[in-house]
Amino acid sequence: MDRIAANTLKTLRLLPRAMLVLMLLAAPVLAVPMMRADTGSTIEAPALKNSGVGFVLLVSLQRG
C-alpha cells in the first residue's frame, strides 16, 4: 500500500509541471487560428496616384 501511495504522490507532484509544459507548447498552436480570424489587422498600402512622370522620363530618354 505504501508503494501505491508513493507513486500517487510522485504523479501528483509532476502533474502541475507537466500541465505547465503542455500549456507552453500548445499556446502558439492555439494562437494561430485566432490571428487568422481577425481580418482587422491587415495593413494595406495607399493607392498610388498616376502622375505620368514615368512616361515623361521614357520620352526624354529616347530623345537623348
LINRACOR-V912305 format. One line per field, one symbol per residue. ss: DSSP state (h for helix, s for strand, l for the rest). phi: phi as a letter, one per 30 degrees, with the letter a starting at -180 (. if undefined). burial: 1 if it has 9 or more other ideal C-beta (glycine too) atoms within 8 Angstrom, else 0. A space follows every 50 residues. Layout:
ss=???
phi=???
burial=???
//
This chain:
ss=lhhhhhhhhhhhhhhhhhhhhhhhhhhhhhhhhhhhhlhhhlllllllll llhhhhhhhhhhhl
phi=.dddddddddddddddddddddddddedddddddddddddcdccdddddd cidddddddddddd
burial=00000000000000000000000000000000000000000000000000 00000000000000
//
